[in-house]
């Protein structure tokens, strides 16, 4: 099995730039199995936003008022995405159904 890893998205070039929620990107990582998670501050709506997604499958955004909570949730969501990606390539229709159930559970767990 290939090593699971997170690394700076676009070699860190996006840090300090405007993100999808129109805030300043403070953390931006990509997973080796095609997922991304981004933390922004100073969005027009709330102080912090986390966006994450699995390429071609889902995109999810959360908002926070406190930096410590946003940072904690960023790490928790990153770990949950890693675990979810492990199930993505399990074989057959049952594996696909299990993965999609996992995506739904992720969104429910991190509303």
Secondary structure, DSSP 4 states (H G I P E B T S, - for coil): -PPP-EEEGGGGTTTTSB-TTSSEEEEEEEETTTEEEEEEES-SSSSEEEEEEETTTEEEEEEES-HHHHHHHHHHHHHHHHHHHHHTT-SHHHHHHHHHHHHHHHHHHT-
